[in-house]
Amino acid sequence: MEMVALHRSRAVAEVGYDPDRRALRVRFRHGGLYEYRAVPPEVFLGLLDSAHPWTEWQEHIKATYDCDRLE
């Protein structure tokens, strides 16, 4: 899965998305890589387009989708 750097965020370092699996990966600057399951593509695109990725993640992803910590 290709990861995209989010230079405008102080908390979210990179995000990636696998449309076949509907899996969203989020890497945080202070550690941790998480994979969220059953995420629609528009949620990933919203995270990419957001002026505030951390807020977008907190409000629309964190409590909505199941995840696993990968590292």
C-alpha positions in Angstrom: 0.0 0.0 0.0 1.5 3.3 -1.0 1.6 5.9 1.7 1.1 9.7 1.2 2.9 12.1 3.4 0.8 14.8 5.1 3.3 17.6 5.7 0.6 20.0 6.9 -0.3 17.9 9.9 1.7 17.9 13.2 0.1 14.6 14.3 -0.6 12.5 11.1 2.6 11.7 9.2 1.2 9.5 6.4 -1.9 7.9 5.1 -2.6 5.1 2.6 -5.6 3.3 1.2 -6.3 0.0 -0.4 -9.6 0.2 -2.3 -9.9 -3.5 -2.9 -9.8 -4.2 0.9 -11.3 -0.8 1.9 -8.4 -0.5 4.3 -7.0 2.8 5.5 -3.6 3.1 7.1 -2.6 6.0 9.3 0.9 6.6 10.6 1.3 9.1 13.4 4.4 11.3 13.8 4.8 10.3 17.5 4.6 6.6 16.7 2.1 4.0 15.6 0.8 2.7 12.4 -2.9 1.7 12.4 -5.1 0.0 9.8 -8.8 0.8 9.8 -11.2 -1.7 8.2 -14.3 -1.2 6.0 -13.5 2.5 5.2 -15.2 4.0 2.2 -13.0 5.7 -0.3 -14.6 9.1 0.3 -13.4 9.0 3.9 -9.8 8.5 2.7 -10.2 11.3 0.2 -11.7 13.6 2.9 -8.7 12.9 5.0 -6.3 13.8 2.1 -8.2 17.0 1.3 -8.7 18.2 4.9 -6.9 21.3 6.0 -6.8 19.6 9.5 -6.1 15.8 9.1 -5.9 15.3 12.8 -9.3 16.7 13.4 -10.7 14.8 10.4 -9.3 11.6 11.8 -10.7 12.3 15.3 -14.2 13.2 14.1 -14.7 10.8 11.3 -12.4 7.8 11.6 -11.2 7.1 15.2 -14.5 6.1 16.8 -16.2 4.9 13.6 -14.0 2.2 12.2 -12.4 -0.9 13.8 -8.6 -0.9 13.6 -5.5 -2.9 14.3 -2.1 -1.5 15.4 0.5 -2.7 12.9 3.6 -1.5 14.7 
